[in-house]
Amino acid sequence: MIFRQERTSNHPSAEYPAYPPRPSARPAPAQRHPGTATGILFLLATLGCVAALAATYFFFVRTTTGQFIDESALVEAVALSGTAGKAATGFLDWLPALSVVIATVVVLFVTIVRRRWAAAGIAVAACVGANVATQILKDLVPVRPYRGVETLELNSLPSGHTTMAASAAAAVFLMVSPRWRPLAGFLGGSFAVATGVSTLVNQWHRPADVVAAFLVVAAFMLPAGWLIIRTGPRWNVWSGYGEHWAASRWWVALPVILGLAAAGLAGYSLLKVAPGQEASITSYFWAGTSLIVIAGYLATVAGVWLFGHAARRTARHDARRRDATDR
């Protein structure tokens, strides 16, 4: 007896396909665990901040050129110590309470409503760590050596007020959903930059003190952010830029534009103090202010890009990318 093996037709009307589809060996991008492939980027960024902090200290505190530029910016701030100085003093007086209130309200709201308890603990710990580290550095870093520049010998690096403002803004940035981070980054970065400029106008800190504060905060918040992304895969999801008005690319473009404008102002101000140019009493001040703006918004743009890159993409984002590729 001969048994004939039946074959399934390849005709479209056949009930079953002739060859079943093979399972995909690689999971869909939408299932990728957030932060898995970006841990090395967060590590390199953290090490870069530590190295930049050391370089800032060495150049602006240990060298004659750095001391002269830093101290000149502080001295020239006297020219703007009128109305601007009074406004800066008022702002700085309210800053500690304002920073704590804003950060507390946002963190508590997100924690209770969204139940992000682990993220809140990590963000608060990083915020406290950055402020404690700033005070420790003030005590441990040696006083300014005499390099022929008349200046106060006591160490003021990093700026405590700027650290408080920047760390509070960074804590809010870490707690909000990825689609809100571009907006939170721009507003928080602007708040930190305004704080840093106010400390210079009020003659509380030199520009290098403010830049060092930004770097201290970044060195603590980057590892904390990576932990938050790793421990909160369910809510660290977005569809990319443009999915929401708070995720608009304009919130990334604005700090870039402001940073480039500050770079142009810094170049122009330094050219005015070149040999053979007319004397200026505020050139170093504007150069120092520009340095604060550039450092603050550079950290903002880098942070928004890095956290946006690390967050998991939704299936909608993947489909949109495939459609764009097919075109």
C-alpha positions in Angstrom: 0.0 0.0 0.0 1.3 3.4 -1.0 0.6 6.4 1.1 0.7 9.7 -0.8 1.8 12.7 1.2 -0.5 15.6 0.8 1.0 19.0 0.0 -0.4 22.2 1.1 -1.2 24.4 -1.9 0.8 27.6 -2.4 -2.3 29.2 -3.8 -3.5 32.3 -1.9 -6.8 30.6 -1.2 -5.1 27.7 0.7 -6.0 27.4 4.3 -2.5 27.1 5.6 0.7 28.4 4.1 3.2 26.0 2.6 6.0 27.3 4.8 5.2 28.7 8.2 6.9 32.1 9.0 10.2 31.9 10.7 10.4 33.6 14.1 12.5 36.7 14.2 15.9 36.0 15.8 16.2 39.7 16.9 13.5 41.3 19.1 11.8 44.4 17.9 13.4 47.7 18.8 10.3 48.6 20.8 11.1 45.8 23.3 14.7 47.0 24.0 15.3 47.6 27.7 16.0 51.3 28.2 19.6 52.2 29.0 21.0 48.8 28.0 23.2 50.0 25.1 23.8 53.5 26.5 25.5 52.7 29.8 28.9 53.3 28.3 27.7 56.8 27.0 26.6 57.7 30.5 29.9 56.5 32.0 32.0 58.4 29.4 29.9 61.6 30.0 30.4 61.3 33.8 34.1 60.8 33.5 34.2 63.7 31.0 32.5 66.0 33.6 35.0 65.0 36.3 37.9 65.7 33.9 36.4 69.0 32.9 36.0 69.9 36.6 39.7 69.2 37.2 40.7 71.2 34.1 38.5 74.1 35.2 40.1 74.2 38.6 43.7 73.9 37.2 43.3 76.7 34.6 41.3 79.2 36.4 42.8 78.7 39.9 46.4 77.5 39.3 47.5 79.5 36.3 48.1 83.2 35.9 46.1 83.6 32.8 43.1 81.8 34.2 43.2 83.8 37.5 43.4 87.1 35.5 40.4 86.3 33.3 38.3 85.0 36.2 39.2 87.9 38.5 38.7 90.6 35.8 35.2 89.4 35.2 34.4 89.6 38.9 35.9 93.1 39.2 34.2 94.4 36.1 30.8 93.3 37.5 31.0 96.4 39.6 30.0 98.4 36.6 26.6 96.7 36.6 26.1 96.7 40.3 23.3 99.3 40.2 19.8 98.1 39.3 21.0 94.8 37.9 22.9 94.2 41.2 19.8 94.9 43.3 17.7 92.5 41.2 20.4 89.9 41.4 20.6 90.2 45.1 16.9 89.8 45.5 16.9 86.8 43.2 19.7 85.1 45.1 18.0 85.8 48.5 15.0 83.9 47.3 16.9 81.3 45.4 17.4 78.6 48.1 13.7 78.5 49.1 12.6 78.8 45.4 14.7 75.9 44.3 13.6 73.7 47.1 9.9 74.5 46.7 9.9 74.0 42.9 11.8 70.7 43.1 9.8 69.4 46.0 6.4 70.2 44.4 7.3 68.6 41.1 9.0 65.5 42.6 6.2 64.9 45.1 3.5 65.3 42.5 5.2 62.9 40.1 6.1 60.5 42.8 2.6 60.3 44.3 0.5 60.5 41.1 2.8 58.3 38.9 4.1 56.1 41.8 7.8 56.6 40.9 9.2 55.9 44.3 12.5 54.5 43.2 13.1 57.3 40.8 12.3 59.9 43.5 14.8 58.3 45.9 17.5 58.2 43.3 16.9 61.8 42.2 16.8 63.2 45.8 20.0 61.3 46.7 21.8 62.7 43.7 20.6 66.2 44.5 21.8 66.0 48.1 25.1 64.3 47.0 25.9 67.2 44.5 25.3 69.9 47.2 27.3 68.0 49.8 30.2 67.4 47.3 30.2 71.2 46.5 30.7 72.1 50.2 33.4 69.4 50.6 35.3 70.7 47.6 35.2 74.2 49.0 36.9 72.9 52.1 39.3 70.5 50.5 40.5 72.4 47.5 43.6 74.4 48.3 43.4 78.2 48.4 44.3 80.2 45.3 48.1 80.5 45.0 49.5 83.9 44.3 50.3 84.3 40.6 50.7 88.1 40.6 46.9 88.7 40.4 45.3 90.6 43.3 42.5 88.4 44.4 41.0 86.8 47.5 42.9 83.8 48.5 40.0 81.8 49.9 38.5 79.2 47.7 35.0 79.8 46.3 34.9 77.0 43.7 32.3 75.6 43.1 29.3 77.9 43.6 26.9 76.7 46.2 23.9 78.7 45.0 24.4 77.5 41.4 24.8 73.9 42.6 21.5 74.2 44.5 19.6 75.7 41.5 21.1 73.3 38.9 20.6 70.2 41.1 17.0 71.1 41.8 16.3 71.6 38.1 18.1 68.3 37.3 16.0 66.4 39.8 12.8 67.6 38.1 14.3 66.7 34.7 15.0 63.1 35.9 11.5 62.7 37.3 9.4 63.7 34.4 8.5 61.5 31.5 10.8 61.5 28.4 8.4 63.5 26.3 8.5 66.3 28.9 12.3 66.3 29.3 13.2 68.6 26.3 11.0 71.4 27.9 12.2 70.6 31.4 15.8 70.7 30.3 15.4 74.1 28.6 13.6 75.7 31.5 15.8 74.1 34.1 19.0 75.0 32.2 17.8 78.6 31.9 17.1 78.7 35.6 20.6 77.4 36.4 22.2 79.9 33.9 20.2 82.8 35.4 21.4 81.8 38.9 25.0 81.6 37.8 24.9 85.0 36.1 23.3 86.5 39.1 26.1 85.3 41.4 28.6 87.0 39.1 26.6 90.3 38.9 26.3 90.3 42.6 30.0 89.6 42.9 29.5 86.4 44.9 31.3 84.1 42.5 33.6 84.1 39.6 32.6 82.5 36.2 34.7 79.4 36.9 32.9 78.8 40.2 29.6 78.6 38.3 31.0 76.3 35.5 32.4 74.0 38.2 29.0 73.9 39.9 27.4 72.8 36.6 30.0 70.0 36.3 29.6 68.8 39.8 25.8 68.5 39.3 26.2 66.7 36.0 28.7 64.2 37.5 26.1 63.2 40.1 23.0 63.4 37.9 24.3 61.3 35.0 24.7 58.1 36.9 21.4 58.8 38.8 19.6 59.3 35.5 21.0 56.0 34.1 19.7 54.2 37.2 16.3 55.8 36.8 16.1 54.7 33.2 17.2 51.2 34.1 14.8 50.8 37.0 11.8 52.5 35.3 11.5 50.8 31.9 7.7 51.1 31.9 7.5 54.9 31.9 10.9 55.8 30.2 9.2 55.4 26.8 8.5 58.0 24.1 7.9 58.3 20.4 10.7 60.8 19.7 10.7 64.5 19.1 7.5 66.0 18.0 5.1 63.6 19.7 4.1 66.3 22.2 4.5 70.1 22.4 6.9 69.6 25.3 9.0 67.3 23.1 9.4 69.8 20.3 12.8 70.2 18.7 12.6 73.9 19.4 13.4 73.2 23.1 16.7 71.8 21.8 17.3 74.4 19.2 16.7 77.4 21.5 19.7 76.6 23.9 21.8 75.9 20.8 21.0 79.3 19.4 21.6 81.0 22.7 24.9 79.2 23.2 26.1 80.2 19.8 25.1 83.8 20.4 27.0 83.7 23.7 30.0 82.3 21.9 29.9 85.2 19.5 29.6 87.7 22.3 32.6 86.1 24.1 34.7 86.3 21.0 33.8 89.9 20.4 34.5 90.8 24.0 37.9 89.2 24.1 38.9 90.9 20.8 38.1 94.3 22.4 40.8 93.7 25.0 43.4 92.7 22.5 46.5 94.9 22.1 45.8 98.0 20.1 42.1 98.0 20.7 40.2 100.6 22.7 39.9 100.1 26.4 36.7 98.5 27.8 35.6 98.2 31.4 33.2 95.3 30.9 34.8 93.1 28.2 35.9 90.4 30.7 32.6 90.5 32.4 30.7 89.8 29.2 33.2 87.1 28.3 32.7 85.5 31.7 28.9 85.7 31.4 29.1 84.1 28.0 31.2 81.3 29.5 28.4 80.6 32.0 25.7 80.6 29.3 27.7 78.4 27.0 28.5 75.8 29.7 24.9 75.8 31.0 23.2 75.3 27.7 25.8 72.9 26.4 25.0 70.7 29.4 21.3 71.1 28.7 21.6 70.1 25.1 23.9 67.1 25.8 21.6 65.9 28.6 18.4 66.1 26.6 20.0 64.3 23.7 21.6 61.6 25.9 18.4 60.9 27.9 16.3 61.0 24.7 18.6 58.5 23.1 18.5 56.2 26.1 14.7 56.1 26.5 12.9 53.2 24.9 11.1 53.9 21.6 7.5 53.0 21.1 6.1 50.9 18.3 4.7 54.1 16.8 8.1 55.6 16.6 9.6 52.4 14.9 6.7 52.4 12.4 7.3 56.0 11.6 11.0 55.4 11.0 10.3 52.4 8.7 7.9 54.5 6.7 10.5 57.2 6.3 13.0 54.6 5.2 10.7 53.1 2.7 10.1 56.4 1.0 
